[in-house]
């Protein structure tokens, strides 16, 4: 399997507790690396040739490297230190060079940008490293800065100034009362249903089945457009910009293009018909699986792309699956890579990346 991306996590427990957990087979999860907050010390937990369970997605795990960072998302500004950023960025530069991974936000992504694989799991995904991870600074440290120009006629990069962008974020720990977190620099812009500050936040059916508006809770990604992500422009109206997001027109405040940067070299896709399905995996068809390997079921996510909208797309990928069981099970087909003929395209659809079949998309 070709490694094509790196996933950034936070631990939600201490550095040493993370290492101890990842050394315990009963824990059931791990990552390739863990980075300490105080001084950027790095511990490798799993060889990069092997696959840990880190991204909550088999599809992403088989094609990515996972890096955990000591910290708590709700306290991100406290834990995400300069030594941590610098050590992690140096590691990512090394890995990107070794595995020929592009240094951009389509390939260096947060765990919060990895979608569920099946509709039943949509809305239950992780939200780390959270709203306070400084993506712009992190990419600068890799010598891969986000475009710092302004505007963008057809496609924009989400790019507010980190130090002055301080939206409200609410934390509701389990069993405790909700609290508004201290105002601090954040890596996202809120999206609204209309071009006005008092309009409801965008909703998402996986998080708000009743259709209620999105919220400012830290785990609610319904209405968050993250720094570095790219979206097609739907409309401009005064100080407000509408992007195509989650099958809707989503409005963000963008006076004189100060919260966005151009992304005119981005690839765009439009649905070949109305309501094309999206997926969490780029799976081969059942007939592509060899005898003795159970075919995985491709289930569409609860997100469809309406006709007339445009979305930024990533690198095309052929359908692929990796059959792996515990070696002790003596499976003669163990460690088999299954390739299919279908071509999939990653789509920057909402806060997360999803897949669409290339045959369902027209190039814009």
N, C-alpha and C positions, 0 to 999 in steps of 0.2 A: 504494500500500500504506500502511495506517495503521501508524505506529510505536506499539507498545503496551508496550514493555519496554526496560530498560537492563541490559546484561550487564557485570559487573565482572570484570576479569582482572588477573593479574600477568604481568610480562614475561619473567621468568627470564633476562633479560640486562639490560645497563645501559640507561638512558634514551636515550643517544645511539645506542647500537647498535640499539635498537628503531626509532628514527626512520630510521636509515640503511636498515634492513631493509625498512621499509614504503615507502621511496622506490624500492625495487628491484622492478620488475615481475616478475622471475624468482622473487622470494621466495614469491609465491603466497598471501600473507595480509596483513591489515592491520586496523586498527580506526579508529574515528572520532577518538579522542583518546588521548593518552599523558600521564601525570602523573608528574612527577619527585618522588623521595623527599625530597630535602634541603629543598626550599622550596615544593613544590606547583606549580611551573611547569607550565603546560598547553600542549601543542602539538596543534593539530588537523591530522590527516592526511588525512581524507576528509570532504567536505561531508555533512551529515546527510541531504540529499536523495538521496545515493548509497549503495549497499550494498557495504561491504567484506566480505571473508570473515574473520570473527573468532570465531564461536561454534561452528564445526565442525558446523553444522546449517543447511541451506538454509532450513528453516521458520523458525528463530529469526533468521537473518540478514535475511530479508526484512521482519521486523517489529520489529527492535530497533536500538539504538545500543550500540556497544561502547566501553568505556573501559579502557585498559591502565594499570596502575600499576607503576612501577619497583620491582622486588623479586623475591625468590625465596621461594616458598611455605614451604620448610623453614626459612627465616630470617625469616619474616613479621614477628615482633615487632620485629626490628631495622630493617626497611625501611619498615614502615607507620607513618609519622611523623604527628604532629599537623598540620603544615602540609599534608601530602598528604591526610589525611582531610578537612580543612576546605576545601581547594581543590576536591577531587572532589565533596564534598557540595554545595557552592555550584553547581558545574556541573550536577549531577543535578537540583537544585531548579529551575534555569533551564530545563533540557530538559524536565522533567516538566510545568512550567507551559506551555511552548510547545506541547508535543504532547499535553497532557491525559493524562499517564501517572499513575496512582495511585501515591502514595508508600507502598508496602507491599512486603513481601518476596515477594509473588506476581509483582510487576512490576519490582522492583529485585533482581536475583538474581545469583548467582555463576556463572561458567563451569562450575563443578563441579555445578551444578544443571540444566544443559542435557543432555537425554538424547540418545543416538544415534538416528539416523533409521531405521536398518535393523538387524535382529538380528545380522548379522555384525559390526557395529561396537560392539554393546553390551559394556561392560566396558573399552573402549579410550578412553573419553572423558577429557577433561582434569579436573584436580582443583584448579585455581587459582580464586580467590586463596588457597585452602588453609585449614587449620584455625585460623590465627592472625589472621585478619582480624576486627576488632571490629565486628560487624554492629550491635550495640545502640548503640554510640557513634556509628557512622556514620549510623544512622537518626535519632538524637537531633539530630545536626547539621543534618539536613534539616527539623527541626521535625516529625518523624513518628515519635515514640517508640514502641517496642514496649510493649505493656501490661505494667506492672510490678506488677500485682496477683498474687495467688497462687491456685493451685488450678485449677478448671475441671472441671465434671462431665461434659460431653459432648465437648468439643473443647478441646485445649490448644495454646498456643504454646510452643515450646521456648525456654526463657529462663533458663539458669543465670547466676549472677554471673560476668562475664568474668574479673575479677581473681583470683577464688579457684578457678575451674574449670580445673584443670591435669592433664588426663588424659595418660597415656603416649602418645607418638607416635614411631614408628620410621621412619627414612629409610634407603632402600637404593639409593643412587646407582648407576647402571649401571657395572659393572666394579669396584665398591668394596664393602667390607664394610658390612653394615647397622649402624646405630648408633641408640641411643635419644637423641632430641633433648633439649636442656635443658628442664626443666619450665618452662612458661610459660602465660599465659592462653590459652584456646582457646574456639572458638565452637561446640562440639558436645557431645553426650552419647553415650556408647556404649550400644548396645542389645544385650540378652542374651536367650537363649532361655528362661530361667527367672528368677523373681524372687529371685536370689541373686548375690552378687558373684563367685562362682567359676564361674558358668554360662558355657557357650561364647558367644562373640559371634555375632550373627546372620550368616548366610551369604547369598550371592547367586549364582544359577547362572551369571550372566555373568562373574563374577570367580572363582568356585570351582566349576568344573564337576563336580568329584568330591564336592561336598557338604561339604567341609571347612569348619570355622568361619571366620568373618571374622577379620581380624588387626588389629593396631594400626599397620600401615604407613600412611604418610601418603596414599598414593594409593588405599587400600582403603576404599571408601565403603559397603561392605556393611552396616555396623552403626553408621553415624553419622547422628544426627538433628541438623540444624543450627539455630542460633539464628534465631528468627523464623519458621521453618516451622511449619505447623499440621497436627495429626493428630487423628483421632477417638479417644476413649478407649474401650478394650476392657474394661479391668478395673482395679481398684485392690486391692492386697493389702499391708497394712501400709505400709512406707516405699516400696513399689514401685508403679509405674504401668505398665500395658500399653497400648500404642497399636497401631492397625492400621497396619502398615508392610510393604511388599513382599509382601503376601499372607499375612502371618503376624502373630501376636501378638508384639510386641517389648517387652521389659521394660527400663525405665530407673529409676534410683534417684531418688526424688522425695519425700523426707521433708517432710511438712507442705506440699507443693506448692511447695517452694523452688526447684525447677529448671524450673518451668513457670508459665505465666500463662493466665488464661481466654481462650478464643477462641469464645465462645458465639454470636457473630454470623456465624461462618463458615458457608458453604454446604456441605452434605454430599450425597454421592451413594452409592447402594448398587447393586450389580449386579442387573440385571433377571433374571438367571439365573446359574447357576454358571459360573465360568471365562470371564468376558468378556475379550476381547483388549484390549491397549493398543497404542498406536502412537507413533512419533516424529514424525509429520507429520499435519497436518489436510488431507489431499489430496482433491481432487475425484475423482469416479468417472471411469473411462476415457471414458464417453460424454459427459462435460462438456467434454472438450478439443476445441478447434476443429480442423478439417482443417489439416494442416501443422504441428501441434505434437504431439510424441510424448507420450503419456500416461505419467505416472510411476506405478510400481507401489507400492501400499500394502502393506507387509509388516508383520505384527504383531511386536512385540517379544517377547522370551522371558519376559514377565510377564503373568499373568492374575489377574483379581480374583475371588476365591472368593465364593460365596454367603454371606450373613450378615455380611459386613464392611462398614465404612463408611469413606469417604475424603473429605477436604476437596477441593472443586473450585473452579476459577477461573472467569473470565468465558467464557461460551459464544462460540464463533467458528465462522463458516461455513467450509466447505472452501474452500481457496484455494491457488493455486500461481502462481508468477511465472516465465514463460519468458524467459530472457535468455541470449544468446550474444554472442561478440565482435562488435562492430559491423562489423568488416572481413569477416565471413562473409556479409554482405549477406542476412541472413535476413529475409524479408518479415514474419514474425510476431514479430520481436524485440521485447522489452519488452512482452509481452502478459501481462496478469493474467487468470488463469482462475479463475472462481468456480463452486462446486458447490452443490448443494442440501443435502448432508449437514451436520449440525451436530455439532461436536466440543466436548468439555469437557476443559480441562486438569485433571489429577488429581495431587495431592500424594501420590504412590504410595510412593516410597522416598526416597533422598537426592535424587532428581531428579524433575522434572515430566514426566509423560507425557500422552498424549491417550487419551480413550475416546470412542466415539460416544455422543451423547446418547440415542439410541434404545436403547442397552445399559444405561443407568443410570436408576434411579428416584430421585426426590428423597426425601431422608429426612424 
